[in-house]
Structures are given as structure tokens and as C-alpha cells.
Amino acid sequence: MKNNLLSRTCALLLLAGAALAQTNAVATDQPEMADALRASGKIYVVVLVIVIILSGLLAYLVRLDGKVSRLERELEER
């Protein structure tokens, strides 16, 4: 089960990384808002909030996968 969970997590992280790389490749012009946030140092707060939200979603999905796997095992035993 842990190996399956690990492979799913790795696949999800690779997909997210590919999407992020594609986004960075497309966005060549920097918006003025990003320059203002970077100049004031608030861009790090924005990035931190995004990382926290994505980490929470990932943890929720991992936990949900564990619960579903446990329920599937219980159903197979019956």
C-alpha cells in the first residue's frame, strides 16, 4: 500500500512540476503586480500561502487515499 501511495504521490508531484514549468515558459511578460509584490517583499508571503494550501490539499488526498484503501480491504475480507 505504501509503495502504491508513494508512486501516486510522485506522479502527482511530477504532474504539478510539469504544469508549473509550462506556466513559467508561457508567462514571459511579468505583470506589474508581481513587480510590486517582489519589490515590497510580499511575494514570499504569497508563495508561502500557495505552498501551504497545496500541501494541505496533498495531505488531504493522501489521507483520503489511505481511508479508501482501508475500506477496499475491509470489503475484500467480507
C-alpha positions in Angstrom: 0.0 0.0 0.0 2.8 2.5 0.9 4.5 1.8 -2.4 1.3 2.5 -4.3 0.8 5.6 -2.3 4.4 6.7 -2.9 4.1 6.2 -6.6 0.8 8.1 -6.7 2.3 11.0 -4.8 5.4 11.1 -7.0 3.2 11.1 -10.1 1.2 13.9 -8.7 4.3 15.9 -7.9 5.7 15.3 -11.4 2.5 16.5 -12.9 2.4 19.6 -10.8 6.0 20.3 -11.7 5.3 19.9 -15.4 2.4 22.2 -15.1 4.4 24.8 -13.3 7.2 24.6 -15.8 4.7 25.1 -18.7 3.2 28.1 -16.9 6.7 29.6 -16.5 7.5 29.0 -20.1 4.3 30.7 -21.3 4.4 33.7 -19.0 7.4 35.7 -20.3 6.0 39.1 -19.6 5.9 40.0 -15.9 2.7 41.7 -14.7 3.1 45.0 -12.8 1.5 43.5 -9.7 4.3 40.8 -9.5 6.9 43.5 -9.7 5.2 45.5 -6.9 4.9 42.4 -4.7 8.5 41.4 -5.3 9.8 45.0 -4.6 7.9 45.1 -1.3 8.9 41.5 -0.3 5.3 40.4 -0.1 5.8 37.9 -3.0 7.3 35.5 -0.5 4.1 35.6 1.6 2.0 34.9 -1.5 4.2 31.9 -2.4 4.1 30.6 1.2 0.3 30.8 1.3 0.1 28.9 -2.1 2.6 26.3 -0.8 0.6 25.8 2.4 -2.7 25.4 0.5 -1.2 22.9 -1.9 0.5 21.0 0.9 -2.8 20.8 2.7 -4.6 19.5 -0.4 -1.9 16.9 -1.0 -2.1 15.8 2.7 -5.9 15.5 2.4 -5.6 13.4 -0.8 -3.0 11.1 0.8 -5.2 10.7 3.8 -8.3 10.1 1.7 -6.4 7.5 -0.3 -5.5 5.7 2.8 -9.1 5.6 4.0 -10.4 4.4 0.7 -7.7 1.7 0.6 -8.7 0.6 4.1 -12.3 0.4 3.1 -11.5 -1.6 0.0 -9.5 -4.1 2.1 -12.4 -4.4 4.5 -14.8 -5.1 1.6 -12.5 -7.7 0.2 -12.3 -9.5 3.5 -16.1 -9.8 3.8 
